[in-house]
Amino acid sequence: MTGTAIRPFRVEVPQADLDDLHRRLDAALWPDELPGVADAYGVPAGRVRRLAEHWRSGFDWRAFEARLNEHPQFVTEIEGEDIHFLHVRSSREDATPLVLTHGWPGSVVEYLDVIGPLTEPESADSPAFHLVIPSLPGFGFSGPTRSPGWGTHRTARAWVELMRRLGYRRYGAVGNDGGSMVSPEVGRLDPEGVIGVHVTQLFSFPSGDPAEFEGLDEADLAALRHLEWFYATKFSFNALHSQQPQTLAFALADSPVGLLGWNAQLFGEALDDDFVVANVAIYWLTRTGGSSIRFYYEDAHHTDRPTGPTTTPTALAMFAGDFRSIRRFAERDHAAIVRWNSYGTEAGGSANDAAGHYAAHEATDVLVADIREFYAQVG
């Protein structure tokens, strides 16, 4: 068997691992919490206790495992790492291939709800897609990684190889969160192959030039205030992941409640418990809580950065409670933005909810429609 072989894969977690998980949840040691502080000091104990109880007594891993296994899954070795991916082909001859990339603390679970409507649309007039949904290197069934360097740029290079290995020469790249960083780089690396990049965030920030702020409208100023709030109150995870991921990894590997509390900080409060627990359970059962956060370290220490803006046609579909991209900054980094849509969402409402961050799950129909319209435009 060659190193480029594509091997069928099924999720089959040993019962002993589930039994061990249940014992650990039953024996969890809980931290004290100051009264009346809500979430000022971090994720509240009440929320983590509720999620842990659901994980122990309400969440059915075997049913979820069966849901994953309804879709064809594969593993292939790229640059020494086993890359797991779902590969769901449409029955339509005119389907466009897409590679869909998740982020942290998400997983391939993010995109399960869009598989049906994107591959087999009800209307023959709607575009159809072949979907490739990989687990990021070091995340879930693509981990733990065995070598350093797996950040945004190396992952994008691996995705180009993966799509070529699958026989796709013309395709689109879709992303959320970390996937919104990987997907534009896929377009940069394979400009002849990638017909368009569709993301839910364009992570472009002020350069420090005061002139960049002149004439910003109220929506952009509100986006800046939201960004300042996030940096001031929610950004500790990034600093820790970027500087000392191994130090945190000991706790994430030893305690499912510790992993749940840490990852839950970026799962919006209005998300359903099954979605949150399914994502966390994948990290726990694959022992990738620690390897996944190395993604941040690799990006923080990556020195060979590309220069100049991306030039692949790019679409943004952002949601009101999520990161708010500012077009002036985004156009500095991406020279071919051809579509820019902002959507509201009925979920949540508090600053901590980040409603719409997992749009493929929270606002499936809206995101699917935006993806369809974009690729009809550029295809």
N, C-alpha and C positions, 0 to 999 in steps of 0.2 A: 504493500500500500504506500503510495507516494505522499509527500507532505502536503500536496494540494487536494487530496481526496476530500470529498464531501460525504460525511457519514450521517445516517439517520440517527435521531435522538428522541428519547422519551423521558419525561420527568417521572422518576420512580424513587421517591424518598423512602429509605428503610423505615419500617415501623419503630425500630429501636431509637431512631433519631427523633421521631414524634413523641415517643414515651419519655425520652430524656428532656425534651422541651417542656412537656407537661409537668414533670417533676420540678424543673427549675422555676416555672411560673408559680407552682404551688408553694415553693420555698423562698419566694422573693423576699428580700429585705428592703423595706421602704424607707426613704429619707424623711426626716421631719420637714415641716413646712410652716412658715410664719402665717399667722391668721390674717385674713383680710387683704392679702397682697395680690390676689388674682394671678396674673401672669407676669408681674413686674420683674420677678427674679428668674423667669424661665417657664418652661412648660409646666402647667399646674398638675399637682399629684392626682387630683380628681380625674382629669382627662386620661392620664396614663393608666390609672387603676381601672377605669372603664374599658379602655382598649385592651389591657392585659386580661381582664375577665372575659372579654369577647373572644380574644385569641385562645384562651384556655377552654371556654365552654360553648361559645357560639359559632366560631369560625370552623368550617369544615375543609381542612386541607385536602382531603381525598377528592372532594367534589371540585375544588379549585384545580387540583392536579389534573383531573379528568378534562376540565375545560381547556387547560393548556394543551393537553394531548389530543384534543379535537383537531388541532391545526398541525400541519406537517412542520417538524422541527429538525434541525440539522446542526452538526458541528464540523468545522473545518479549521485546520491549523494555518495561522497567518503570523509570520515573523516569530515563530516559537510559541505562540499562545493559541489555545483552543477557543475559537469564537463560536458561540451559540447563536442561532437565529431561527426565527419563524420564517417560512417561505410559503406564502399562500398565493397561488396563481388564480387569476380570474378565468372563467370559461370563455371570455370574449377574446377574439383574435386581435382586436384593436387596442387591447389594454396597454397602458403605459406602466413600466416598472417604476417603483418608488422604493427608496430605502428610508425607513423611519427610525429616528434615533431619540432615545429617552435621555434623562439626566439623573442626578442624585437629589433626593433619595427615592426616585422612581425606578422603574424597570420596564420590561416588555408589557407588564400589566397595563401601563398607560394606554396602550394602543389596541387592546383587545376589542373594545366596543366599536372601533371604526373598521375592523376587518370586513365584516359583512357588507356594510353599505358601500365601501370603496371597491371591493372586488366584484360584487354582484349587485349593482344598482338596480332599483325597481324599474326605472325608465331606460329604454334603449337609447334615448337621446342623451343620457348622462354619461360622462366619461367613466371608464372602468380602469382598474389598476391591478397589476401584480405587486404584491407587497413583500418586502424583505425587512424584517424587524429584528435587528441584532441586539443582543445584550452587550452593553459596553464592556471592553476588556477590564477584568477585575470585578465586574458586577454580576451577581447571580450565577447563571450557568456558564458564563464566560470567565470564571475565576475560581480561586484566586489567581492573579497573574504571577508569573515566575520570573519576570524581568522588569527593570525600571523603564521609565520613559513613556508610559502609556497615558498621555494627556490628549488634548484636542487634536494636535497636528498628526501624531502618529496614528490615532484612531481614524482620522479622515483618510489617511493613506491606506489603512487596512480596509476601509469601506470601498474605496476605489478598486482595490484588488478583489474584494468579495464580489462586487457587482460584475466585474470582468470574468471572474471564475464561474459565475452563474450564467454567463453568456449574454449579459445585458450591456449593450454598447451605448444606448441612449436611455437615460433615466432621469428621474427627479429625486431630490433630496429634501426630506421633511424632518423638522426637529422641534423639540421642546426642551427648555432648560439647558442642560449641557449639550443636548442635541441641537439647540439653536446656535451653539458655537461650532460644533462639528460640521453641520450641514453646509454652511457657507464655505468652509475650508475644503469640503469635498468638491464643491463647484470650482474653487480656485485650482485644485490639483488636477481636475479632469474637465477643463472648459469645453472640450469637444464632445464629451459624453453627457454632461449634466445639462438638461434643457431648462431647469429652473430650480430655485431653492425656496422652500416655503417654511417659515418659522413663526413661532408665537412670541418671540422676543428678539430684538436686535440690541445686543448689549454694547452700545456705544456710549461713551461717557465724555464729560467735558475734558478738553485737553489742557486747560489752565489758561488759555488765552481769554482775557476779559471780553474781547470783541465777540466771542461766541454767544454771549448772553444778551447782546443788544437786540431788542425787538422781539424777544420771545413772547408768545401769546400766553394767556392765562392758563391754558391747558398744559403747555410746556413748563410753566413755572410751577404748577401743581405737581407735575411729574418730578421735577427737581426736589420739591419739598418731600415727596414720598420717598425718593431715593435717599435723601438726607436722613429721614426717619429710619429707613431700613439699615443704613450704615451705623446709625447711633444705637440701635436697639436689637438688631437681629443678625449682625454680621460676624459674630464671634465664631460661628462654625467655620467660616471661610478662613479666618486667621489661623485657627487651630489645624484645620486640614492642610493648609498651605505650609505650615511650619513644622508640626510634630504629629503627623498622622499615626505613626507607630505607637506613640504614647497613649493615645486614645484607643487604639486597636485592642489593647488588653481587656478593657472593660466591655467593648462591643463583642468580643469573641466569647466572653465568659458569662454574660448576663443578657438574656432575652429582654428583660425589662429595661436594662440599660440601653440596649439597641433601640427598643421601642421609644423610650423617652427622647433619645438623641435624634432619631430620624423623624419623629412626630413633630418636631419643631417647625418643619417645612411642609407638613401636610395640613392644609387648611382645616379649620375647625368644623366647617360645614360638610366636609367629605364624609361619605358613608364609611362606617367602621370596617366593613368587608374590604373595601379598596385599600384603606390604610394598612390593615393587618396583612393582606395578601402581599403587598409590596415588602413589608418588613419581614414577613415569614420567608420570602425568597432569599433575602440577605442572610437570615439566620441559618437556614437549612443548607445553604451553600458555603457558609463560613466566609462570606465576602464583606462583612461589615467593615473590616479594616482595609482590605485591598481596594474597595470602591473609593474610599476617601483619598487614596493616594493620587487620584486623578487631579485633585486640586494642587497637590505638591508638585506634580509634574508640570502643570501649567505655570505655576509660580516660578519654577526654576528653569523653564525652557528659554534658551537664549537665542536660538536660530529662528527668529520670528519673521514671517513674511512681511514685505513692505508694500505699500500701496493698497488701494481699495480692491475688493472683489468686483468682478465684472459680469458674473452670471446673473441673468434676470432673477430678481428676488422679490418675494411677497412677504408681507407681515400681516398676521392676524392676531392682534393683541386684545386682551380682555381686561375689563375695568379694574378688577381687584388685584391684578398681577403687576409685574414690572411694567413700567410705562416708558416705552421708547420715545425718544425725541428725534424727529425727522432730521433736523439740522445736523445733529451729531451722527446719525445713522448714515446720511448721505456722504459724509466724510469718509466713512469706512466701507461703504457699499455703493458703487457707482451706477448700479443698474436696478434701483428699486422701482418696480413697475406697478406695485399694488400695495396699498397701505390702508388697512381697515382696523377700526377699533370697535369692539363689541362690549356690551354690558353683559351681566350675568345675574340671574335671579338668586344664586346661592350666596349665603353669607351676608356680609355687610360690615363686619368689624375689620380693623386694620390687620389683625392677625390671621384673617381667613384667607387672604390672597385668592379670592374666588376667581376661578377660570384658569389658574395656573396649570391645572391638569385638564385642559380644554377638551382633549380627546375623550375624556370620561365625563366631565361636567357639562359640556356643551357640545355633544357629539354631532348633532345635526348641523349646528352652525359651522363647526370646523370642517366637517365633510364638505359642505357646500362651498366654503371658501377654497379648499384644496381643489375641488372639481373645477371651479371657475378659473382659478389661476392656471392650471395645466391645460385647460381648453384654450386659454389665451396665448400661452407660450408654445403649445405643442403643435 
